[in-house]
Amino acid sequence: MSSRTRPRIAVLMGGMSLEREVSLVSGRGVADALRQRGYTVQEIDAGPNLPSEIARETPDVAFNALHGRWGEDGCVQGLLEFLQIPYTHSGVLSSALAMHKERAKSVFRSAGLPVADSLVVCRDEVSSSHPIDPPYVVKPVNEGSSVGVTFVTEGANSPARLDADAPDRVMVERYVPGRELTTAVMDGRALAVTDIQTDGWYSYDAKYVPGGSRHVVPAEIPQEITDACLDYAVRAHQSLHCRGVTRTDFRWDESKGLEGLFILETNTQPGMTPTSLVPEQAELAGFSYSDLVLWLLEDASCDR
């Protein structure tokens, strides 16, 4: 950081991904929290002119509140590395690996972590026949927030019907029945386990619309499963060489005990909205929302 008494902060938000609206909410919350702590903050909507906007604002630190492609996959991180501006959350390689679900799974498998069987195929192949026996889930390889996810139920006669804007290659993943669990890692320490309860599947609306889901934290689950989630989340964070805060999502088939627990993915840019999971777990650990934002700011760095 520069020699200024208080560093100038650029909050990167919005952007061009399908998660733009969520990012705007996260960014506004972060910016408000920093202003309340006395920082000079400039909110930057990360569009095609982002390099020139950053150069004009000359921030000392960038708070990355972007979600999805270009902001969470190493692209913005690479720009900030080039400009030598410290930034929050994970670096270039960690962000790129975590965002690509199948590449992240390869890392997790090498670390001995449990993941559901999956394969990456062309969208035409998914639309014409079953790549694997149902039930399974079809999802973009490099999107978040449940964007573009399609379920194919057990006994389905027809293959998946994908959206018109689905990417050319998608991941087909064996469906794991049961409960949706998640664990945040902050400063290398797992915070808690949240049991995410919904009336259907954990869709985009369930994540971000008030009342769309219920968060039970700490989760009312066997201690063995709690301990495993905490352990797996830290190991996932470490295996991807992440920094700052991450959140690892799980599916747990209760009928199979520990053998039914699988990692779905690790998020290097967890949401910071009023309904987001990481601020809830941080509060349980004694960090208010503004405390969490300030910690992330102080943790900002470059990979160099």
N, C-alpha and C positions, 0 to 999 in steps of 0.2 A: 504494500500500500504506500501511497505517497506521504509526504511530510505534512499534509494538511491535518489540522486538528481533528476534524471529522471527515472521513472519506466520502466522496460523492458516489452515490449508488445508482446504477442503472438497473431497473427491474425489467427483464425481458419477458414479454407476455404476448398472448394472442397467437400470432404466427399464422402459418398457412396449412396446418394439419387439420384433420377431421376433429381434433380435440380443441380447436381454437376457443370455443365458448367457455370450456372448463378452465383453460389457461387464463383467460381474461379475469375470471372470478378469483383464481389463485393469485394472480399478479396484483389485483387491487387489494386483496387482503394483506399480502406481504408489504406492499407499498404503504398502506395505512399504518401497519404495525411499526415499520421503520421510521416513519414521520413522527409517530408518537414517542419514539425513543430519541428524537432530535436529529435524525439524519436528513441530509438533502437528497431527495429521491427524484429521479426522472423515469417515468413509465415509458417504455419503448415497445410499440407494437411491431413485432419482428416480421417485417415484410421483405421484399426484394432489395430495398434500400438500407437494410440493417447495417452493413459495414460503414456507410457514410454517416448514418445517424449516430452510431457509436463514436466515430471519429469526431463528430461535431460536439457531442456531449462530454467527451473526455472523462469518463467515469474512472474512479479508482478501483471499483469492484463491480462485477455484474452478478446480480441475483437472478439465476435462471429459473423462471417460473413457467417455462414452456413445457407442453406435453405433446407427445406424438412425434411424428416424423419431422426432421430438420432441427428440432429443439431438444430431442431426447435420444437421438441416434448417433451422436458424435459430430454432426455437421456444425452446429453453433459452437460446440466445444472447440473444434478445430480453428474456427475463426478467432475465438477469444485467445487461444494459445498463440496464434500468429500475431495478434495485437498485444500480447503479453499483459492481458488484463485478468487478474484473478477472478474466478467464478465459483459459484456454489455447486454442490453435488459432484457426481463422478466425472472422470476425464474422458478423453476421446475413445480409447479402446474399450474401456469398461462400458460406456454408454452404447457403443455400436454393438458389442456382444450381447448385452442384456436386451436390447431392442429387437434383435433378430432371434425369435423364439427358438428356432431349431439350433442355431449356433450356441445359444445359452444352454440348451439341453445337453449338448455335447460336452460343454465345460462341466456341467453338473454331474453327468455320468462319470467323467474322469475323476471327480472329487468323491465319488461313491454316494451321491445323493439320489433319492428315488424320484423318477419322472415317469409320466405315462408314455406308453409307446406311441410313436407318431412317425409320419413321413411327409415330405414336401412333394407336391405334385402339381401339374398344370391344371388350371381351372377347368379346361375342357374335359379333362379326364374325370374330375369330380362330378361334373354335370352329366356325364354320359353313363357312368356306372359307379358302383360302390368300390372305392379304393381298398377299404377294409370292411369287415363285417360290422353292421350296426350293432349297438349305438356308437356314434362317434361325433366329434365336433370339428367343424371346418372354420378356420380363422386365418386372417391375414398374418403373414410371417412377421411383419414389422409395424403393427399398429397396437394401440392400447385402449383402455377404457371400454372394452367389449365391443369396439367398433367392428362391424362386418362379420360378427360371429353367427354361424348357422349350425343348428342341431339336427342330426338325423337320428330318429328314434329307433329303438329295437323293433325289428320286424318290418321296417319301412320298405315298401316295394320300389319306390322311385328314389333316385339319388338326390343329392343336395340341390336346392334351387338358390343359386347365388345372386346377389345384387348385381345390377348392370355395371357398377363401378368397382367390382371385385378385382383384385390384382391378378396378373397372369399366373402367378404361382402362389399357392396357399398351403397351409399346414393342416393335415388331417390327423386328429389326435383321438386316441381311444377315450371314450367318455367314462369318467370316474363318478359314480353316484355318491351321494352323501352330502356332507356339510362343507361350506366355504369358510376357510380359516385364513387369517393373515397375520403376519408379524413384522413389525418395523425394527430396523437396526439403526442405532444412532451412536456415533463415536465407537463403533465396533461392538456395541452391546445390544442384545435383543431386549426390547421394551416390554412386550406383552403379546398375548394371543387374543385376537378378536374373532368371535363367531358372527358371521354375517348372515342374517336371517331375512329371507325374502319370500314373497308369495309365489314367485316363479323363479326364473334363473336370474343371476346377478347381471342384469343388462345395463346399458348406458343410463337409462332413466332411473333404475334402481340405485345406481351409484350416486347420481347427482341431483335428482328431484327430491325435495324434502318429503320424508315419509316413505320413500321408495324402498328403504331397507331399514332393518333394526340391527344395531351393533351391540352385542353383548361382550363387554370387556371388563375384567378378564373373562375369557370363555369358560363356560361351565362344562368342562370336558375332563377326562381322566388325566391325572398328573403325568402319566407316561406320554400322552399325546402332546400336552403342553411342553414338556421338556424337549420332545423331539422337534416341535415347531421352532422353539427358541434356538436349539442347536443347529438345525438345518438352515435357518435364516442367516445366522452368523456365517456358517460355512459357505452358503451361496454368495453372500456379500464378499467374503474373502476370496473365493475362487474366481470371481469376476474382477477382483482388485478394485472394488468400489471404494468411494469415500463419501463423507457427509452422511446423508440419510438415505436408506433404501427401504423398500417394503416387498416382502416375499409372500406370494399367494399360494395357498394349498387347497387341495380337495381331500376330504377324509371320508372313506367308506367305513362307517362304524362297525359293520358286520365283520370286518377283517382285522380290527384292532390296528396295531402299529403297521402291519403289512398293507393296510389300506390307505396310508398317508402318502400323498404325492405332491411334489412341487409343480406348480403351473408355470410361474415366471417370477422374475425379480424386476421390480420397477425402480429405476434410478432417479426418476423425477416424480415422486408420489404427490398426489393432489394436496393442495393447501386451501381447499374450499371449506365452507362451514359444515359440510357433511363428510369431509375427508377423514380417513382412518388414522393417519399418522399423527395429526394434532391431538386426537383423542387418546392415543397411546402415550404420547409425550406428556399430556396433562396428568395421566395416571402416574407417570414417573416423576412428577413434580415440576414439569416445564409448562408454563402458560404458552398460548399461541405466540405472543411476542417474544417470550424467552426462546422458543424453538426457532423463530425467524432470526433472532440475534445470534444464536449459536451457529446456524448455518452460514450467516454472514461472516462470522469470525473464523469459520472453518474454510472459507474460500481460498483457493490457490490455483496455480497452474500445475500441469504435470511435469514441467521442465525441472 
